[in-house]
């Protein structure tokens, strides 16, 4: 038996935009907002997040990862020390248990272990990770190193040439 193929015609999109077809659209926003956790992995990234955290966001939590004891890079999720933009401490597991999307933002490579610790917990919970490498004012070699440090952990990896791009990227992720 032969199957008939019905190609999508160029006029199909125009037809979908007609008033007759509009009755079938759902004109209601998603009932569940996305719960995004945005982690600044270094102090430069934290400065960028602090500037935008006061804007209205849809359930996004902005978190700064504090360096471990003696400035070391924690590789275990239980050793992660987090804070909110106001300086209040945050519990990593409380934050990640309520997350739909995680965004790792960095412009330095010293937090590779932290990125791995966050990624392990996210993967165990089937939470998507996006990476955002901040390139403003950085050399191409430094940017390449940041990209390489985030690449193993992020499903989506973007290089922001300008820090003003960060809010646009977070909005695109529905943060």
N, C-alpha and C positions, 0 to 999 in steps of 0.2 A: 504494500500500500504506500502510495506516495504522500509525503507530507507537503502541504502548501506553505510557502514562506510568504509572509506579508511584511514587506519592508516598511520601515518607518518613513513616511513621506514628509517632504519638507513642510507641507501645510499642516502637519499634525500638531506642531507646537502652536501655530496660529489658531487652530481650532480649539486647543486647550485653553487659550486665553479669552475665549468668547464668554459672553454673559450666560449663555445656556450651560456651559460647562462649569461656571463659577459656583453653581449650586452644590457641586460635589466636593468643593474644597472645605477643609477643616480650618475655620478662622478662629482658632483658639491656640494660645501658646502651649508649649509642652507643659504638662501638669507637674512634672518633677524637674526642678532646677538641677543643673550639674554642680557637683561638689568638688571643686578644684583645690588642690594643695600646691602652692608655689614655694619651692625651696630655693633660697639664695645660698649657694655653696661657698661663697667667699664675701669679703667685706665690700668689694666694689659692686657686686651684684646686689648686696643688701642695701647699699645706698640708692640704687635704681628702684628697688622695690619699695623702700620707705617713701619715695617721692610719689609713687602712684597708688599706694595702699589706701589712701583716704578717699579715692574715687569710688563711686557706687559700683559694686561688683555683685555677681549672682552666686553667692555662697562660696566665694573664694577665700581661702585663708593664706595669708602671707607669712612665711616662716624663714627665719635666719638660722642656719646651722652654725653653732659656735664651735671653734676649734676644740679639740680634745685637750686633755691635760698635757702640759708642756708643748702645746701647739701641734700635737700630732693629729694625723688624719684618722678618725675612728673608722674601723672596718666592720664593726658589729653594731647592729641597730639598737641594742640595749644601751650602748655607750653614747648614742647621739644626744647632744644637748641642743634644744631648739628654743627660740624665743619668737614672740610676736613682735610686730613693728613698735609697739609701745614698751617693749622690754620685758613683758610678762613671760615667764617660762611656759613652754608647751610640751605636752607629752607626745612623743612620736607615735606610739601605738594608738592613742585616742584619735590623733589627727588622721592617720592612714586608714584606720578602720571605717572612717566615714567618707573616704575619698572615691571619686569616680575617675579622676584624671590627676596625674602628678606632673608638674613642670619643674625641671631642674634648670636653674639659671646660673651661669658661671662665666667668668672672664679670666680665671686662673686655673692651673692644673693641679694644685695641691690637694684637691678634695676628691680624688679618684676613688679612694676607699669609701668615703661617705656616699658617693653616688652609687657605688656597688651595694652598700648596705641598704640604701633606700630601694634600689632596684630589686634586690632579692625579696624583700617584704612585699613590694608591689606585684611582682610576678606571682608570688604565692597567693595573692588575693585577686589576680587577674585584672589589675589596674593598669591602664595605659600610661606610658611615660613619654613626655615630650621633652626635648632638650633645647635650650636656647643659649647659644654662645654669643656673648657680648663682645663685639669687635671694635667699638668706638675707642679710638686712641691707641689701639694695640697694634703691634707689628703683625705682618702676615704669618710669620713663624709662630708667634704666640697664639694667634687665632687657630692655626692648624693644630697646635697641641691641645687646645681646649676642645676642639671638635673631636680629635682622636680620643680624648679622655671621656667624652660623653657618648660617643658612637655605640659602644657595646650595650648601653643601657636604654637608649631612647628609640622608640618606634618612629618618632618624627624628630628631626634635628634641623634647626634653623640657625643661621648666622645673622645676627642683627648688626648691621653696619652703623646704626644710629640708635641710641638708647630710647629715642622717641618711638621706635618701632615696637617696644615691649608691650605697651598697652594695646596696640592694634593686634599683636599676636595673641595676647591673652583673650581679647574680645573674640577673635576668630575661633578660639577654643571654647568659647562660651563660659569663660571664668566668671 
